[in-house]
């Protein structure tokens, strides 16, 4: 397998981000239906310059934990693991997004399964977790299909676009 390829399952592959992905990244990320489910650190609107800056950050990572999701040979989104520090150094937070044209094709489920396995096998971690906005039912279903357990609901813990929401916490351990 090419060293730029991290993991593969049928028509879904995780690989390093390429310069040629940046136009699609800026297009898919500059979508309210995507950004509404992401943290405010994710720029809105999302420009080509944001995509270039993001790739520079990814390229400087050691170890790399941000990857492109490819479906049927096309870039469709990103997935990452953010390793904790201090007493959380054996845990990581998973995050991902898929461009709207590729929703409801099972891509996120395959990508989360691939990233989860890769993380446990390569990063010396024992737990992967995610906090999902309560209105993001699709992402909750993805995590549940991937064997993540709902650990709890953090009441009124999210402020997104001036509104308060609950956060649903999921985790998977080895």
C-alpha positions as CSV (number, residue, x, y, z in Angstrom):
1,X,0.0,0.0,0.0
2,X,1.2,3.5,-0.8
3,X,2.7,5.2,2.3
4,X,0.3,8.1,1.8
5,X,-2.6,5.6,2.3
6,X,-3.5,5.1,5.9
7,X,-6.3,2.5,5.7
8,X,-8.8,1.2,3.1
9,X,-12.2,-0.6,3.2
10,X,-13.7,-1.2,-0.3
11,X,-14.4,2.2,-1.9
12,X,-13.4,4.3,1.1
13,X,-9.8,5.2,1.9
14,X,-8.0,7.3,4.5
15,X,-4.9,9.0,3.1
16,X,-2.7,12.0,3.5
17,X,-4.2,15.3,2.3
18,X,-2.9,16.5,-1.1
19,X,-2.7,19.9,-2.6
20,X,-5.1,18.7,-5.3
21,X,-7.8,18.3,-2.5
22,X,-7.8,21.9,-1.5
23,X,-10.4,23.2,-4.0
24,X,-12.9,20.5,-3.0
25,X,-12.1,21.0,0.7
26,X,-12.9,24.7,0.5
27,X,-16.0,23.9,-1.5
28,X,-17.4,21.2,0.8
29,X,-16.4,23.0,4.0
30,X,-18.0,26.3,2.9
31,X,-21.4,24.9,3.5
32,X,-23.7,25.9,6.4
33,X,-25.1,22.3,6.6
34,X,-21.5,21.1,7.3
35,X,-20.2,24.0,9.5
36,X,-23.3,24.0,11.8
37,X,-22.1,20.6,13.1
38,X,-18.5,21.8,13.7
39,X,-16.8,23.8,16.4
40,X,-16.4,27.6,15.9
41,X,-12.6,27.2,15.3
42,X,-13.7,25.8,11.9
43,X,-13.8,29.0,9.8
44,X,-17.1,30.2,8.3
45,X,-17.1,31.1,5.5
46,X,-14.4,28.6,4.6
47,X,-12.1,29.8,1.8
48,X,-9.3,28.4,-0.3
49,X,-6.8,30.3,1.9
50,X,-8.3,28.5,4.9
51,X,-7.8,25.1,3.1
52,X,-4.2,26.0,2.4
53,X,-3.5,27.0,6.0
54,X,-5.2,23.8,7.2
55,X,-2.9,21.7,5.0
56,X,0.2,23.5,6.2
57,X,-0.8,22.7,9.8
58,X,-1.5,19.0,8.8
59,X,1.8,18.8,7.0
60,X,3.6,20.0,10.2
61,X,2.0,17.3,12.4
62,X,4.2,14.6,14.0
63,X,2.6,12.2,14.2
64,X,0.1,13.0,11.5
65,X,-3.5,12.5,12.8
66,X,-5.5,14.5,10.2
67,X,-6.4,12.6,7.0
68,X,-8.4,13.0,3.8
69,X,-11.4,10.7,3.2
70,X,-11.5,9.4,-0.3
71,X,-14.5,7.7,-1.9
72,X,-14.4,6.0,-5.3
73,X,-11.1,7.8,-6.0
74,X,-12.5,11.3,-5.0
75,X,-11.7,13.5,-2.0
76,X,-14.9,13.8,0.0
77,X,-13.9,15.0,3.5
78,X,-11.6,14.9,6.5
79,X,-11.1,12.8,9.6
80,X,-8.8,13.3,12.6
81,X,-7.8,12.1,16.0
82,X,-6.7,14.7,18.5
83,X,-4.5,13.1,21.2
84,X,-5.1,14.3,24.7
85,X,-2.3,15.5,27.0
86,X,-1.4,15.2,30.6
87,X,-3.7,12.7,32.3
88,X,-5.6,12.3,29.0
89,X,-2.6,11.2,27.0
90,X,-4.1,7.7,26.4
91,X,-7.3,9.2,24.9
92,X,-8.0,10.9,21.6
93,X,-11.0,12.8,20.2
94,X,-12.3,11.8,16.8
95,X,-13.7,14.4,14.4
96,X,-14.8,14.2,10.8
97,X,-16.9,15.8,8.1
98,X,-18.1,14.6,4.7
99,X,-19.0,17.0,1.9
100,X,-22.8,17.2,1.4
101,X,-22.8,15.6,-2.1
102,X,-21.5,12.4,-0.4
103,X,-23.9,12.1,2.5
104,X,-26.0,8.9,3.1
105,X,-23.6,6.6,1.3
106,X,-22.1,4.9,4.3
107,X,-18.8,6.8,3.9
108,X,-18.6,8.2,7.4
109,X,-19.3,4.9,9.0
110,X,-16.4,3.2,7.0
111,X,-14.1,6.2,7.7
112,X,-14.8,6.2,11.5
113,X,-14.2,2.4,11.7
114,X,-11.0,2.8,9.7
115,X,-9.7,5.7,11.8
116,X,-10.7,4.0,15.1
117,X,-8.7,0.9,14.2
118,X,-5.8,2.9,12.9
119,X,-5.7,5.0,16.1
120,X,-5.8,2.1,18.4
121,X,-3.1,0.3,16.4
122,X,-0.8,3.2,15.9
123,X,-1.1,5.9,18.5
124,X,-0.7,4.0,21.9
125,X,-4.2,5.1,23.0
126,X,-6.9,3.1,24.8
127,X,-9.9,5.4,24.3
128,X,-11.4,7.4,21.5
129,X,-14.3,9.8,22.2
130,X,-16.4,12.4,20.5
131,X,-18.8,15.1,21.5
132,X,-21.8,15.5,19.1
133,X,-24.2,18.4,19.1
134,X,-27.6,17.0,20.2
135,X,-29.3,18.0,16.9
136,X,-26.7,16.0,14.8
137,X,-28.5,12.7,14.7
138,X,-26.6,11.5,11.7
139,X,-23.3,11.6,13.4
140,X,-24.8,10.0,16.5
141,X,-25.9,7.1,14.3
142,X,-22.5,6.8,12.7
143,X,-20.8,6.5,16.1
144,X,-23.3,4.0,17.3
145,X,-22.9,1.8,14.2
146,X,-19.2,1.9,14.8
147,X,-19.5,0.5,18.3
148,X,-19.2,3.7,20.2
149,X,-21.2,3.8,23.5
150,X,-23.2,6.8,24.6
151,X,-21.5,7.9,27.8
152,X,-23.8,10.8,28.7
153,X,-25.3,14.1,27.8
154,X,-23.7,17.3,28.8
155,X,-26.7,19.6,29.3
156,X,-26.5,23.1,27.8
157,X,-22.8,22.7,27.2
158,X,-22.7,24.0,23.6
159,X,-23.2,27.5,22.3
160,X,-23.4,27.5,18.5
161,X,-24.7,30.4,16.5
162,X,-26.0,32.1,19.6
163,X,-28.1,29.1,20.7
164,X,-27.5,26.7,23.6
165,X,-27.5,22.9,22.9
166,X,-26.7,19.7,24.7
167,X,-23.7,17.7,23.8
168,X,-23.9,13.9,23.5
169,X,-20.7,12.1,24.4
170,X,-19.6,8.8,22.8
171,X,-16.6,6.7,23.4
172,X,-15.0,3.4,22.4
173,X,-12.2,1.7,24.3
174,X,-9.9,-1.2,23.5
